[in-house]
Amino acid sequence: QFRKKRLRFGRSRIHEWGLFAMEPIAADEMVIEYVGQNIRQVSDPRAEGIGSSYLFRVDHDTIIDATKCGNLARFINHCCTPNCYAKVITIEAQKKIVIYSKQAIGVNEEITYDYKFPIE
């Protein structure tokens, strides 16, 4: 059974704002779901008015856009050595992105994951 973790957003040393644990989180625990609007893949995201860094790809066709409607998960920053990872799960035929802890996370520690950007 998943109990919602106590989290807060605040100033980050990584990039402007970040998400922080307000309680200890054990390894391999569900931390938070990445919530937003499901949008279809478009050839040019700017044509749809999408210029946000709050986009999270679910699969080839679907992206979750947390720009206008989202939760605290959109404040999770990138780190090459993250303490969390993202996993796509299916609930009632709908794909969702859930953030899990890779290791124990202490109180006031920033929640991070690897965005897996392509190498430029």
N, C-alpha and C positions, 0 to 999 in steps of 0.2 A: 504494500500500500504506500503510495506516494504522499508525503506531507510536504506542503509548500515550504521551501526554504526562506528564511528571513534574509532579504537582500536590500541593498540601498545603492543609489547612484550618487556619485560625488566626483570631485576633481581627481583626475588621473595623472600620474607621471608619464604614462604611455602616450595618451592623446586626449586632451581636453577633459572629457567626462568618461567615467568608467563605472562598472558594476562591482560591488564589494559584498563579501559575506558578512552577515551580522551574527552568525553563529558558526561553530565548527561544522564542516561538511566532510564526511568520511569518503574514502576512495570508492569509485564506482556507484555513486549515488546520483539520482536524477536531480539536477539543480533547477532548471527552468525550461519551459517550452518557449521557442521563438515564435511569437504571434504576429500576424499581420494579414494583409489582404493577399489572397492567391491571385496571381496574374499569369496570363499565358506568355510564353516566350514571344518576343517581338524582334524583328530584324534590326531595328534601330531604337533602343530604349528612349532616346531623346525625343523621338517622334511622338511618344506617349507621355511626354512631360516627366520622364523618369530621369532624375539627375541625383539620385540619393545614394548614400553609402549604406542604407538600411535594407539592401536587397540580399536575399539568401536563396540560392538555387536549391530546389528540391530534387529535380530531375531535368532531363533535356527540355521538357515542355513547360515546366512550372517554376515560378519564382514566388517567394513570399516577400512582400513589400511592407515593411514596418514604418514607412515614412509618415503616413497620415494616421494610421491606426496600428498600434503596436503595444508592446509592454516593455518592461525594464531590460529584457534580453537584448534589445537593440543597442544598448550601451556597452556590451561586452567588446573589449578591444582585442586586436590581433597580438599574438606573441609567437615567436618561433619555438619557444619552449613553454607551451601552454599548460595550465593546470586542469583544463577541461577539453572535451571533444564533442562534436555535433554528430547526431545520429538521426537518420530518417526512419520513423516508425509509421505503421499504418494502423489507424483506428477507425473502424466502421467504414472501410474503403476510402478513407481520406488520409493522405500523407501529411505527417507533421514532423517538424524539426525539434528535437529535444537535446538540451545540453546536459552532459553527464560529467562528473568529476573524474579526472584521470588519477588523482592522488588526493590525499587529505588536504583540506583547505582551511586555514585558520581564520579566526575572527579578524575583520578589517583587511583581509587579503583580497586583492583584486582578482576577479574572475576573468580568465582569458582563454581564447582558443585560436588555433591556426586557421586563418581564412583560406589558406591554400591557394593564394593568388598564383597565376602562371608566372614563371620566371621570365623577366624581360631582357 
